[in-house]
Amino acid sequence: SEVKQIPFGVPWAISEGIVRVTGLTDKGAVILDYTDEGLARLYKEAGGEERDLAPWDLQQYAQKNWGMPFIYIEPDRWDKLVGKKEVDIVV
């Protein structure tokens, strides 16, 4: 497959260890995922330590400031990032 139309921030983010390539679609699209370190860096740079952010806020920051495409952040990774603990519900 030939890789086409790579967003301008992706090569930089890969070289910085922010994202990693996890695969390639049959149409040549690169499948990306944040590294744990990259996600923590994004959260910090977007101001997550000073204010309450949502995953969407990080996506907007990454797109505007790093030239990144949308990369889905799994709920369990988000909870781990912001320090939420699993709560056992007793019925």
PDB file of N, CA, C and O in Angstrom:
ATOM      1  N   SER A   1       0.834  -1.187   0.000  1.00  0.00           N
ATOM      2  CA  SER A   1       0.000   0.000   0.000  1.00  0.00           C
ATOM      3  C   SER A   1       0.872   1.242   0.000  1.00  0.00           C
ATOM      4  O   SER A   1       1.962   1.259   0.572  1.00  0.00           O
ATOM      5  N   GLU A   2       0.381   2.256  -0.638  1.00  0.00           N
ATOM      6  CA  GLU A   2       1.076   3.538  -0.671  1.00  0.00           C
ATOM      7  C   GLU A   2       0.418   4.475   0.331  1.00  0.00           C
ATOM      8  O   GLU A   2      -0.806   4.606   0.352  1.00  0.00           O
ATOM      9  N   VAL A   3       1.221   5.122   1.153  1.00  0.00           N
ATOM     10  CA  VAL A   3       0.710   6.073   2.135  1.00  0.00           C
ATOM     11  C   VAL A   3       0.524   7.412   1.444  1.00  0.00           C
ATOM     12  O   VAL A   3       1.441   7.918   0.796  1.00  0.00           O
ATOM     13  N   LYS A   4      -0.677   7.989   1.586  1.00  0.00           N
ATOM     14  CA  LYS A   4      -0.993   9.255   0.928  1.00  0.00           C
ATOM     15  C   LYS A   4      -1.535  10.252   1.942  1.00  0.00           C
ATOM     16  O   LYS A   4      -2.092   9.867   2.970  1.00  0.00           O
ATOM     17  N   GLN A   5      -1.369  11.520   1.648  1.00  0.00           N
ATOM     18  CA  GLN A   5      -1.967  12.620   2.393  1.00  0.00           C
ATOM     19  C   GLN A   5      -1.710  12.534   3.892  1.00  0.00           C
ATOM     20  O   GLN A   5      -2.650  12.478   4.685  1.00  0.00           O
ATOM     21  N   ILE A   6      -0.464  12.522   4.273  1.00  0.00           N
ATOM     22  CA  ILE A   6      -0.110  12.494   5.691  1.00  0.00           C
ATOM     23  C   ILE A   6      -0.253  13.908   6.240  1.00  0.00           C
ATOM     24  O   ILE A   6       0.381  14.823   5.717  1.00  0.00           O
ATOM     25  N   PRO A   7      -1.075  14.124   7.292  1.00  0.00           N
ATOM     26  CA  PRO A   7      -1.181  15.455   7.895  1.00  0.00           C
ATOM     27  C   PRO A   7       0.206  15.948   8.319  1.00  0.00           C
ATOM     28  O   PRO A   7       1.041  15.162   8.765  1.00  0.00           O
ATOM     29  N   PHE A   8       0.438  17.245   8.176  1.00  0.00           N
ATOM     30  CA  PHE A   8       1.800  17.773   8.333  1.00  0.00           C
ATOM     31  C   PHE A   8       2.407  17.533   9.707  1.00  0.00           C
ATOM     32  O   PHE A   8       3.633  17.479   9.815  1.00  0.00           O
ATOM     33  N   GLY A   9       1.617  17.386  10.754  1.00  0.00           N
ATOM     34  CA  GLY A   9       2.162  17.198  12.092  1.00  0.00           C
ATOM     35  C   GLY A   9       2.545  15.771  12.434  1.00  0.00           C
ATOM     36  O   GLY A   9       3.236  15.538  13.426  1.00  0.00           O
ATOM     37  N   VAL A  10       2.113  14.819  11.638  1.00  0.00           N
ATOM     38  CA  VAL A  10       2.326  13.408  11.969  1.00  0.00           C
ATOM     39  C   VAL A  10       3.804  13.000  11.989  1.00  0.00           C
ATOM     40  O   VAL A  10       4.232  12.373  12.958  1.00  0.00           O
ATOM     41  N   PRO A  11       4.599  13.326  10.972  1.00  0.00           N
ATOM     42  CA  PRO A  11       6.016  12.933  11.045  1.00  0.00           C
ATOM     43  C   PRO A  11       6.721  13.508  12.282  1.00  0.00           C
ATOM     44  O   PRO A  11       7.515  12.823  12.927  1.00  0.00           O
ATOM     45  N   TRP A  12       6.425  14.761  12.601  1.00  0.00           N
ATOM     46  CA  TRP A  12       7.006  15.380  13.794  1.00  0.00           C
ATOM     47  C   TRP A  12       6.574  14.627  15.049  1.00  0.00           C
ATOM     48  O   TRP A  12       7.404  14.311  15.901  1.00  0.00           O
ATOM     49  N   ALA A  13       5.270  14.338  15.167  1.00  0.00           N
ATOM     50  CA  ALA A  13       4.751  13.662  16.360  1.00  0.00           C
ATOM     51  C   ALA A  13       5.345  12.261  16.512  1.00  0.00           C
ATOM     52  O   ALA A  13       5.596  11.814  17.631  1.00  0.00           O
ATOM     53  N   ILE A  14       5.567  11.577  15.410  1.00  0.00           N
ATOM     54  CA  ILE A  14       6.201  10.258  15.469  1.00  0.00           C
ATOM     55  C   ILE A  14       7.644  10.405  15.954  1.00  0.00           C
ATOM     56  O   ILE A  14       8.096   9.642  16.807  1.00  0.00           O
ATOM     57  N   SER A  15       8.362  11.384  15.410  1.00  0.00           N
ATOM     58  CA  SER A  15       9.767  11.570  15.801  1.00  0.00           C
ATOM     59  C   SER A  15       9.905  11.995  17.257  1.00  0.00           C
ATOM     60  O   SER A  15      10.922  11.711  17.889  1.00  0.00           O
ATOM     61  N   GLU A  16       8.888  12.677  17.798  1.00  0.00           N
ATOM     62  CA  GLU A  16       8.897  13.109  19.195  1.00  0.00           C
ATOM     63  C   GLU A  16       8.407  12.012  20.148  1.00  0.00           C
ATOM     64  O   GLU A  16       8.476  12.174  21.367  1.00  0.00           O
ATOM     65  N   GLY A  17       7.915  10.903  19.599  1.00  0.00           N
ATOM     66  CA  GLY A  17       7.399   9.823  20.437  1.00  0.00           C
ATOM     67  C   GLY A  17       6.010  10.083  20.978  1.00  0.00           C
ATOM     68  O   GLY A  17       5.592   9.450  21.948  1.00  0.00           O
ATOM     69  N   ILE A  18       5.286  11.010  20.361  1.00  0.00           N
ATOM     70  CA  ILE A  18       3.939  11.360  20.809  1.00  0.00           C
ATOM     71  C   ILE A  18       2.925  10.341  20.302  1.00  0.00           C
ATOM     72  O   ILE A  18       2.011   9.948  21.026  1.00  0.00           O
ATOM     73  N   VAL A  19       3.094   9.923  19.063  1.00  0.00           N
ATOM     74  CA  VAL A  19       2.211   8.909  18.474  1.00  0.00           C
ATOM     75  C   VAL A  19       3.057   7.789  17.891  1.00  0.00           C
ATOM     76  O   VAL A  19       4.255   7.941  17.655  1.00  0.00           O
ATOM     77  N   ARG A  20       2.404   6.673  17.668  1.00  0.00           N
ATOM     78  CA  ARG A  20       3.047   5.542  17.002  1.00  0.00           C
ATOM     79  C   ARG A  20       2.090   5.038  15.924  1.00  0.00           C
ATOM     80  O   ARG A  20       0.872   5.175  16.039  1.00  0.00           O
ATOM     81  N   VAL A  21       2.656   4.464  14.900  1.00  0.00           N
ATOM     82  CA  VAL A  21       1.854   3.875  13.833  1.00  0.00           C
ATOM     83  C   VAL A  21       1.478   2.474  14.285  1.00  0.00           C
ATOM     84  O   VAL A  21       2.344   1.664  14.615  1.00  0.00           O
ATOM     85  N   THR A  22       0.175   2.193  14.297  1.00  0.00           N
ATOM     86  CA  THR A  22      -0.284   0.875  14.731  1.00  0.00           C
ATOM     87  C   THR A  22      -0.751   0.010  13.568  1.00  0.00           C
ATOM     88  O   THR A  22      -1.032  -1.176  13.739  1.00  0.00           O
ATOM     89  N   GLY A  23      -0.831   0.612  12.383  1.00  0.00           N
ATOM     90  CA  GLY A  23      -1.250  -0.172  11.235  1.00  0.00           C
ATOM     91  C   GLY A  23      -1.452   0.693  10.009  1.00  0.00           C
ATOM     92  O   GLY A  23      -1.202   1.899  10.022  1.00  0.00           O
ATOM     93  N   LEU A  24      -1.909   0.051   8.956  1.00  0.00           N
ATOM     94  CA  LEU A  24      -2.149   0.697   7.678  1.00  0.00           C
ATOM     95  C   LEU A  24      -3.413   0.082   7.098  1.00  0.00           C
ATOM     96  O   LEU A  24      -3.536  -1.141   7.025  1.00  0.00           O
ATOM     97  N   THR A  25      -4.352   0.928   6.686  1.00  0.00           N
ATOM     98  CA  THR A  25      -5.572   0.405   6.086  1.00  0.00           C
ATOM     99  C   THR A  25      -5.290  -0.043   4.658  1.00  0.00           C
ATOM    100  O   THR A  25      -4.242   0.268   4.092  1.00  0.00           O
ATOM    101  N   ASP A  26      -6.232  -0.771   4.090  1.00  0.00           N
ATOM    102  CA  ASP A  26      -6.055  -1.239   2.718  1.00  0.00           C
ATOM    103  C   ASP A  26      -6.067  -0.091   1.714  1.00  0.00           C
ATOM    104  O   ASP A  26      -5.644  -0.265   0.571  1.00  0.00           O
ATOM    105  N   LYS A  27      -6.549   1.080   2.130  1.00  0.00           N
ATOM    106  CA  LYS A  27      -6.552   2.253   1.253  1.00  0.00           C
ATOM    107  C   LYS A  27      -5.321   3.132   1.464  1.00  0.00           C
ATOM    108  O   LYS A  27      -5.199   4.190   0.847  1.00  0.00           O
ATOM    109  N   GLY A  28      -4.413   2.701   2.329  1.00  0.00           N
ATOM    110  CA  GLY A  28      -3.175   3.436   2.533  1.00  0.00           C
ATOM    111  C   GLY A  28      -3.196   4.462   3.643  1.00  0.00           C
ATOM    112  O   GLY A  28      -2.255   5.243   3.782  1.00  0.00           O
ATOM    113  N   ALA A  29      -4.263   4.476   4.443  1.00  0.00           N
ATOM    114  CA  ALA A  29      -4.323   5.410   5.572  1.00  0.00           C
ATOM    115  C   ALA A  29      -3.560   4.830   6.756  1.00  0.00           C
ATOM    116  O   ALA A  29      -3.694   3.652   7.086  1.00  0.00           O
ATOM    117  N   VAL A  30      -2.766   5.673   7.380  1.00  0.00           N
ATOM    118  CA  VAL A  30      -1.986   5.260   8.539  1.00  0.00           C
ATOM    119  C   VAL A  30      -2.887   5.277   9.769  1.00  0.00           C
ATOM    120  O   VAL A  30      -3.637   6.230   9.981  1.00  0.00           O
ATOM    121  N   ILE A  31      -2.815   4.231  10.572  1.00  0.00           N
ATOM    122  CA  ILE A  31      -3.572   4.157  11.821  1.00  0.00           C
ATOM    123  C   ILE A  31      -2.624   4.560  12.939  1.00  0.00           C
ATOM    124  O   ILE A  31      -1.579   3.938  13.133  1.00  0.00           O
ATOM    125  N   LEU A  32      -2.993   5.606  13.673  1.00  0.00           N
ATOM    126  CA  LEU A  32      -2.141   6.155  14.724  1.00  0.00           C
ATOM    127  C   LEU A  32      -2.759   5.968  16.094  1.00  0.00           C
ATOM    128  O   LEU A  32      -3.976   5.849  16.231  1.00  0.00           O
ATOM    129  N   ASP A  33      -1.909   5.943  17.103  1.00  0.00           N
ATOM    130  CA  ASP A  33      -2.349   5.925  18.496  1.00  0.00           C
ATOM    131  C   ASP A  33      -1.345   6.740  19.295  1.00  0.00           C
ATOM    132  O   ASP A  33      -0.154   6.748  18.987  1.00  0.00           O
ATOM    133  N   TYR A  34      -1.835   7.428  20.327  1.00  0.00           N
ATOM    134  CA  TYR A  34      -0.932   8.161  21.209  1.00  0.00           C
ATOM    135  C   TYR A  34      -0.142   7.179  22.056  1.00  0.00           C
ATOM    136  O   TYR A  34      -0.681   6.168  22.507  1.00  0.00           O
ATOM    137  N   THR A  35       1.129   7.471  22.274  1.00  0.00           N
ATOM    138  CA  THR A  35       1.897   6.724  23.267  1.00  0.00           C
ATOM    139  C   THR A  35       1.451   7.245  24.630  1.00  0.00           C
ATOM    140  O   THR A  35       0.863   8.324  24.710  1.00  0.00           O
ATOM    141  N   ASP A  36       1.717   6.508  25.692  1.00  0.00           N
ATOM    142  CA  ASP A  36       1.354   6.990  27.028  1.00  0.00           C
ATOM    143  C   ASP A  36       2.055   8.307  27.327  1.00  0.00           C
ATOM    144  O   ASP A  36       1.455   9.221  27.894  1.00  0.00           O
ATOM    145  N   GLU A  37       3.327   8.404  26.945  1.00  0.00           N
ATOM    146  CA  GLU A  37       4.091   9.632  27.169  1.00  0.00           C
ATOM    147  C   GLU A  37       3.539  10.773  26.325  1.00  0.00           C
ATOM    148  O   GLU A  37       3.464  11.912  26.788  1.00  0.00           O
ATOM    149  N   GLY A  38       3.156  10.475  25.100  1.00  0.00           N
ATOM    150  CA  GLY A  38       2.599  11.493  24.215  1.00  0.00           C
ATOM    151  C   GLY A  38       1.272  12.017  24.712  1.00  0.00           C
ATOM    152  O   GLY A  38       1.005  13.217  24.642  1.00  0.00           O
ATOM    153  N   LEU A  39       0.441  11.125  25.213  1.00  0.00           N
ATOM    154  CA  LEU A  39      -0.850  11.536  25.751  1.00  0.00           C
ATOM    155  C   LEU A  39      -0.661  12.404  26.990  1.00  0.00           C
ATOM    156  O   LEU A  39      -1.371  13.393  27.170  1.00  0.00           O
ATOM    157  N   ALA A  40       0.287  12.043  27.837  1.00  0.00           N
ATOM    158  CA  ALA A  40       0.575  12.846  29.029  1.00  0.00           C
ATOM    159  C   ALA A  40       1.103  14.224  28.631  1.00  0.00           C
ATOM    160  O   ALA A  40       0.737  15.232  29.236  1.00  0.00           O
ATOM    161  N   ARG A  41       1.963  14.267  27.612  1.00  0.00           N
ATOM    162  CA  ARG A  41       2.497  15.553  27.142  1.00  0.00           C
ATOM    163  C   ARG A  41       1.387  16.425  26.574  1.00  0.00           C
ATOM    164  O   ARG A  41       1.332  17.623  26.852  1.00  0.00           O
ATOM    165  N   LEU A  42       0.511  15.836  25.786  1.00  0.00           N
ATOM    166  CA  LEU A  42      -0.616  16.569  25.218  1.00  0.00           C
ATOM    167  C   LEU A  42      -1.490  17.138  26.322  1.00  0.00           C
ATOM    168  O   LEU A  42      -1.878  18.305  26.269  1.00  0.00           O
ATOM    169  N   TYR A  43      -1.802  16.330  27.313  1.00  0.00           N
ATOM    170  CA  TYR A  43      -2.642  16.760  28.435  1.00  0.00           C
ATOM    171  C   TYR A  43      -2.002  17.943  29.161  1.00  0.00           C
ATOM    172  O   TYR A  43      -2.678  18.919  29.488  1.00  0.00           O
ATOM    173  N   LYS A  44      -0.701  17.849  29.410  1.00  0.00           N
ATOM    174  CA  LYS A  44       0.009  18.913  30.124  1.00  0.00           C
ATOM    175  C   LYS A  44       0.059  20.194  29.291  1.00  0.00           C
ATOM    176  O   LYS A  44      -0.250  21.274  29.794  1.00  0.00           O
ATOM    177  N   GLU A  45       0.445  20.076  28.023  1.00  0.00           N
ATOM    178  CA  GLU A  45       0.557  21.260  27.168  1.00  0.00           C
ATOM    179  C   GLU A  45      -0.788  21.921  26.913  1.00  0.00           C
ATOM    180  O   GLU A  45      -0.854  23.136  26.725  1.00  0.00           O
ATOM    181  N   ALA A  46      -1.861  21.138  26.904  1.00  0.00           N
ATOM    182  CA  ALA A  46      -3.195  21.696  26.681  1.00  0.00           C
ATOM    183  C   ALA A  46      -3.759  22.347  27.941  1.00  0.00           C
ATOM    184  O   ALA A  46      -4.828  22.956  27.894  1.00  0.00           O
ATOM    185  N   GLY A  47      -3.059  22.227  29.054  1.00  0.00           N
ATOM    186  CA  GLY A  47      -3.498  22.868  30.290  1.00  0.00           C
ATOM    187  C   GLY A  47      -4.306  21.981  31.203  1.00  0.00           C
ATOM    188  O   GLY A  47      -5.003  22.481  32.086  1.00  0.00           O
ATOM    189  N   GLY A  48      -4.233  20.688  31.017  1.00  0.00           N
ATOM    190  CA  GLY A  48      -5.024  19.755  31.818  1.00  0.00           C
ATOM    191  C   GLY A  48      -4.688  19.752  33.291  1.00  0.00           C
ATOM    192  O   GLY A  48      -5.521  19.370  34.113  1.00  0.00           O
ATOM    193  N   GLU A  49      -3.477  20.174  33.646  1.00  0.00           N
ATOM    194  CA  GLU A  49      -3.103  20.203  35.059  1.00  0.00           C
ATOM    195  C   GLU A  49      -3.687  21.419  35.765  1.00  0.00           C
ATOM    196  O   GLU A  49      -3.794  21.429  36.992  1.00  0.00           O
ATOM    197  N   GLU A  50      -4.068  22.454  35.000  1.00  0.00           N
ATOM    198  CA  GLU A  50      -4.613  23.668  35.595  1.00  0.00           C
ATOM    199  C   GLU A  50      -6.134  23.746  35.530  1.00  0.00           C
ATOM    200  O   GLU A  50      -6.756  24.438  36.337  1.00  0.00           O
ATOM    201  N   ARG A  51      -6.731  23.048  34.582  1.00  0.00           N
ATOM    202  CA  ARG A  51      -8.191  23.136  34.426  1.00  0.00           C
ATOM    203  C   ARG A  51      -8.748  21.791  33.989  1.00  0.00           C
ATOM    204  O   ARG A  51      -8.018  20.906  33.543  1.00  0.00           O
ATOM    205  N   ASP A  52     -10.045  21.665  34.128  1.00  0.00           N
ATOM    206  CA  ASP A  52     -10.727  20.422  33.786  1.00  0.00           C
ATOM    207  C   ASP A  52     -10.903  20.342  32.273  1.00  0.00           C
ATOM    208  O   ASP A  52     -11.567  21.190  31.677  1.00  0.00           O
ATOM    209  N   LEU A  53     -10.319  19.339  31.662  1.00  0.00           N
ATOM    210  CA  LEU A  53     -10.414  19.151  30.217  1.00  0.00           C
ATOM    211  C   LEU A  53     -11.168  17.871  29.895  1.00  0.00           C
ATOM    212  O   LEU A  53     -11.247  16.952  30.709  1.00  0.00           O
ATOM    213  N   ALA A  54     -11.712  17.835  28.703  1.00  0.00           N
ATOM    214  CA  ALA A  54     -12.353  16.636  28.169  1.00  0.00           C
ATOM    215  C   ALA A  54     -11.487  16.127  27.016  1.00  0.00           C
ATOM    216  O   ALA A  54     -10.662  16.874  26.490  1.00  0.00           O
ATOM    217  N   PRO A  55     -11.663  14.872  26.622  1.00  0.00           N
ATOM    218  CA  PRO A  55     -10.883  14.359  25.487  1.00  0.00           C
ATOM    219  C   PRO A  55     -10.991  15.253  24.245  1.00  0.00           C
ATOM    220  O   PRO A  55     -10.019  15.421  23.509  1.00  0.00           O
ATOM    221  N   TRP A  56     -12.170  15.817  24.021  1.00  0.00           N
ATOM    222  CA  TRP A  56     -12.363  16.679  22.853  1.00  0.00           C
ATOM    223  C   TRP A  56     -11.428  17.891  22.896  1.00  0.00           C
ATOM    224  O   TRP A  56     -10.922  18.323  21.861  1.00  0.00           O
ATOM    225  N   ASP A  57     -11.200  18.436  24.093  1.00  0.00           N
ATOM    226  CA  ASP A  57     -10.288  19.572  24.238  1.00  0.00           C
ATOM    227  C   ASP A  57      -8.877  19.198  23.779  1.00  0.00           C
ATOM    228  O   ASP A  57      -8.193  19.993  23.134  1.00  0.00           O
ATOM    229  N   LEU A  58      -8.451  17.984  24.118  1.00  0.00           N
ATOM    230  CA  LEU A  58      -7.124  17.538  23.699  1.00  0.00           C
ATOM    231  C   LEU A  58      -7.055  17.378  22.185  1.00  0.00           C
ATOM    232  O   LEU A  58      -6.050  17.724  21.563  1.00  0.00           O
ATOM    233  N   GLN A  59      -8.119  16.856  21.598  1.00  0.00           N
ATOM    234  CA  GLN A  59      -8.144  16.681  20.142  1.00  0.00           C
ATOM    235  C   GLN A  59      -8.024  18.029  19.443  1.00  0.00           C
ATOM    236  O   GLN A  59      -7.286  18.172  18.468  1.00  0.00           O
ATOM    237  N   GLN A  60      -8.760  19.018  19.952  1.00  0.00           N
ATOM    238  CA  GLN A  60      -8.713  20.350  19.358  1.00  0.00           C
ATOM    239  C   GLN A  60      -7.325  20.967  19.492  1.00  0.00           C
ATOM    240  O   GLN A  60      -6.818  21.573  18.548  1.00  0.00           O
ATOM    241  N   TYR A  61      -6.713  20.814  20.658  1.00  0.00           N
ATOM    242  CA  TYR A  61      -5.369  21.342  20.884  1.00  0.00           C
ATOM    243  C   TYR A  61      -4.368  20.676  19.936  1.00  0.00           C
ATOM    244  O   TYR A  61      -3.549  21.351  19.311  1.00  0.00           O
ATOM    245  N   ALA A  62      -4.442  19.352  19.835  1.00  0.00           N
ATOM    246  CA  ALA A  62      -3.512  18.610  18.978  1.00  0.00           C
ATOM    247  C   ALA A  62      -3.676  18.995  17.515  1.00  0.00           C
ATOM    248  O   ALA A  62      -2.693  19.082  16.779  1.00  0.00           O
ATOM    249  N   GLN A  63      -4.902  19.225  17.096  1.00  0.00           N
ATOM    250  CA  GLN A  63      -5.140  19.608  15.708  1.00  0.00           C
ATOM    251  C   GLN A  63      -4.626  21.023  15.444  1.00  0.00           C
ATOM    252  O   GLN A  63      -3.943  21.265  14.448  1.00  0.00           O
ATOM    253  N   LYS A  64      -4.952  21.944  16.329  1.00  0.00           N
ATOM    254  CA  LYS A  64      -4.583  23.350  16.124  1.00  0.00           C
ATOM    255  C   LYS A  64      -3.079  23.588  16.289  1.00  0.00           C
ATOM    256  O   LYS A  64      -2.480  24.301  15.485  1.00  0.00           O
ATOM    257  N   ASN A  65      -2.471  23.009  17.306  1.00  0.00           N
ATOM    258  CA  ASN A  65      -1.087  23.316  17.644  1.00  0.00           C
ATOM    259  C   ASN A  65      -0.063  22.337  17.082  1.00  0.00           C
ATOM    260  O   ASN A  65       1.097  22.699  16.885  1.00  0.00           O
ATOM    261  N   TRP A  66      -0.479  21.110  16.823  1.00  0.00           N
ATOM    262  CA  TRP A  66       0.464  20.099  16.354  1.00  0.00           C
ATOM    263  C   TRP A  66       0.164  19.610  14.944  1.00  0.00           C
ATOM    264  O   TRP A  66       0.947  18.842  14.384  1.00  0.00           O
ATOM    265  N   GLY A  67      -0.953  20.036  14.357  1.00  0.00           N
ATOM    266  CA  GLY A  67      -1.300  19.586  13.017  1.00  0.00           C
ATOM    267  C   GLY A  67      -1.682  18.123  12.946  1.00  0.00           C
ATOM    268  O   GLY A  67      -1.455  17.460  11.935  1.00  0.00           O
ATOM    269  N   MET A  68      -2.264  17.622  14.029  1.00  0.00           N
ATOM    270  CA  MET A  68      -2.604  16.200  14.111  1.00  0.00           C
ATOM    271  C   MET A  68      -4.042  15.946  13.664  1.00  0.00           C
ATOM    272  O   MET A  68      -4.916  16.790  13.865  1.00  0.00           O
ATOM    273  N   PRO A  69      -4.286  14.787  13.058  1.00  0.00           N
ATOM    274  CA  PRO A  69      -5.660  14.392  12.751  1.00  0.00           C
ATOM    275  C   PRO A  69      -6.338  13.901  14.030  1.00  0.00           C
ATOM    276  O   PRO A  69      -5.695  13.783  15.074  1.00  0.00           O
ATOM    277  N   PHE A  70      -7.621  13.620  13.944  1.00  0.00           N
ATOM    278  CA  PHE A  70      -8.346  13.070  15.094  1.00  0.00           C
ATOM    279  C   PHE A  70      -7.792  11.685  15.426  1.00  0.00           C
ATOM    280  O   PHE A  70      -7.686  10.826  14.551  1.00  0.00           O
ATOM    281  N   ILE A  71      -7.444  11.479  16.680  1.00  0.00           N
ATOM    282  CA  ILE A  71      -7.011  10.169  17.171  1.00  0.00           C
ATOM    283  C   ILE A  71      -7.875   9.855  18.384  1.00  0.00           C
ATOM    284  O   ILE A  71      -7.859  10.586  19.375  1.00  0.00           O
ATOM    285  N   TYR A  72      -8.616   8.781  18.301  1.00  0.00           N
ATOM    286  CA  TYR A  72      -9.521   8.391  19.379  1.00  0.00           C
ATOM    287  C   TYR A  72      -8.748   8.055  20.649  1.00  0.00           C
ATOM    288  O   TYR A  72      -7.740   7.349  20.610  1.00  0.00           O
ATOM    289  N   ILE A  73      -9.235   8.573  21.772  1.00  0.00           N
ATOM    290  CA  ILE A  73      -8.655   8.265  23.080  1.00  0.00           C
ATOM    291  C   ILE A  73      -9.647   7.374  23.816  1.00  0.00           C
ATOM    292  O   ILE A  73     -10.762   7.800  24.116  1.00  0.00           O
ATOM    293  N   GLU A  74      -9.248   6.147  24.107  1.00  0.00           N
ATOM    294  CA  GLU A  74     -10.129   5.193  24.765  1.00  0.00           C
ATOM    295  C   GLU A  74     -10.484   5.692  26.168  1.00  0.00           C
ATOM    296  O   GLU A  74      -9.646   6.285  26.846  1.00  0.00           O
ATOM    297  N   PRO A  75     -11.739   5.450  26.607  1.00  0.00           N
ATOM    298  CA  PRO A  75     -12.173   5.919  27.928  1.00  0.00           C
ATOM    299  C   PRO A  75     -11.279   5.450  29.077  1.00  0.00           C
ATOM    300  O   PRO A  75     -11.026   6.219  30.004  1.00  0.00           O
ATOM    301  N   ASP A  76     -10.797   4.206  29.037  1.00  0.00           N
ATOM    302  CA  ASP A  76      -9.952   3.728  30.136  1.00  0.00           C
ATOM    303  C   ASP A  76      -8.602   4.444  30.161  1.00  0.00           C
ATOM    304  O   ASP A  76      -8.050   4.691  31.233  1.00  0.00           O
ATOM    305  N   ARG A  77      -8.070   4.775  28.988  1.00  0.00           N
ATOM    306  CA  ARG A  77      -6.811   5.542  28.947  1.00  0.00           C
ATOM    307  C   ARG A  77      -7.036   6.960  29.455  1.00  0.00           C
ATOM    308  O   ARG A  77      -6.181   7.516  30.144  1.00  0.00           O
ATOM    309  N   TRP A  78      -8.183   7.548  29.118  1.00  0.00           N
ATOM    310  CA  TRP A  78      -8.506   8.895  29.601  1.00  0.00           C
ATOM    311  C   TRP A  78      -8.611   8.894  31.123  1.00  0.00           C
ATOM    312  O   TRP A  78      -8.036   9.753  31.791  1.00  0.00           O
ATOM    313  N   ASP A  79      -9.343   7.933  31.663  1.00  0.00           N
ATOM    314  CA  ASP A  79      -9.502   7.849  33.118  1.00  0.00           C
ATOM    315  C   ASP A  79      -8.155   7.685  33.810  1.00  0.00           C
ATOM    316  O   ASP A  79      -7.914   8.298  34.850  1.00  0.00           O
ATOM    317  N   LYS A  80      -7.290   6.877  33.250  1.00  0.00           N
ATOM    318  CA  LYS A  80      -5.953   6.682  33.819  1.00  0.00           C
ATOM    319  C   LYS A  80      -5.159   7.992  33.769  1.00  0.00           C
ATOM    320  O   LYS A  80      -4.452   8.335  34.717  1.00  0.00           O
ATOM    321  N   LEU A  81      -5.282   8.708  32.671  1.00  0.00           N
ATOM    322  CA  LEU A  81      -4.567   9.968  32.489  1.00  0.00           C
ATOM    323  C   LEU A  81      -4.984  11.010  33.518  1.00  0.00           C
ATOM    324  O   LEU A  81      -4.136  11.686  34.101  1.00  0.00           O
ATOM    325  N   VAL A  82      -6.277  11.138  33.740  1.00  0.00           N
ATOM    326  CA  VAL A  82      -6.766  12.172  34.662  1.00  0.00           C
ATOM    327  C   VAL A  82      -6.835  11.683  36.099  1.00  0.00           C
ATOM    328  O   VAL A  82      -7.215  12.437  36.995  1.00  0.00           O
ATOM    329  N   GLY A  83      -6.469  10.420  36.326  1.00  0.00           N
ATOM    330  CA  GLY A  83      -6.383   9.911  37.692  1.00  0.00           C
ATOM    331  C   GLY A  83      -7.673   9.395  38.275  1.00  0.00           C
ATOM    332  O   GLY A  83      -7.794   9.277  39.494  1.00  0.00           O
ATOM    333  N   LYS A  84      -8.648   9.083  37.428  1.00  0.00           N
ATOM    334  CA  LYS A  84      -9.895   8.519  37.949  1.00  0.00           C
ATOM    335  C   LYS A  84      -9.661   7.073  38.334  1.00  0.00           C
ATOM    336  O   LYS A  84      -8.960   6.334  37.643  1.00  0.00           O
ATOM    337  N   LYS A  85     -10.251   6.685  39.434  1.00  0.00           N
ATOM    338  CA  LYS A  85     -10.147   5.308  39.909  1.00  0.00           C
ATOM    339  C   LYS A  85     -11.437   4.575  39.574  1.00  0.00           C
ATOM    340  O   LYS A  85     -12.517   5.164  39.511  1.00  0.00           O
ATOM    341  N   GLU A  86     -11.292   3.286  39.365  1.00  0.00           N
ATOM    342  CA  GLU A  86     -12.491   2.481  39.157  1.00  0.00           C
ATOM    343  C   GLU A  86     -13.248   2.381  40.467  1.00  0.00           C
ATOM    344  O   GLU A  86     -12.654   2.169  41.524  1.00  0.00           O
ATOM    345  N   VAL A  87     -14.556   2.533  40.392  1.00  0.00           N
ATOM    346  CA  VAL A  87     -15.387   2.467  41.584  1.00  0.00           C
ATOM    347  C   VAL A  87     -16.250   1.221  41.492  1.00  0.00           C
ATOM    348  O   VAL A  87     -16.961   1.012  40.509  1.00  0.00           O
ATOM    349  N   ASP A  88     -16.179   0.398  42.527  1.00  0.00           N
ATOM    350  CA  ASP A  88     -17.031  -0.785  42.569  1.00  0.00           C
ATOM    351  C   ASP A  88     -18.411  -0.370  43.039  1.00  0.00           C
ATOM    352  O   ASP A  88     -18.555   0.298  44.063  1.00  0.00           O
ATOM    353  N   ILE A  89     -19.419  -0.767  42.291  1.00  0.00           N
ATOM    354  CA  ILE A  89     -20.791  -0.441  42.649  1.00  0.00           C
ATOM    355  C   ILE A  89     -21.405  -1.667  43.309  1.00  0.00           C
ATOM    356  O   ILE A  89     -21.434  -2.753  42.731  1.00  0.00           O
ATOM    357  N   VAL A  90     -21.890  -1.474  44.520  1.00  0.00           N
ATOM    358  CA  VAL A  90     -22.533  -2.559  45.251  1.00  0.00           C
ATOM    359  C   VAL A  90     -24.033  -2.345  45.145  1.00  0.00           C
ATOM    360  O   VAL A  90     -24.549  -1.276  45.469  1.00  0.00           O
ATOM    361  N   VAL A  91     -24.730  -3.393  44.680  1.00  0.00           N
ATOM    362  CA  VAL A  91     -26.179  -3.280  44.514  1.00  0.00           C
ATOM    363  C   VAL A  91     -26.866  -4.068  45.592  1.00  0.00           C
ATOM    364  O   VAL A  91     -28.095  -4.110  45.639  1.00  0.00           O
TER     365      VAL A  91
END
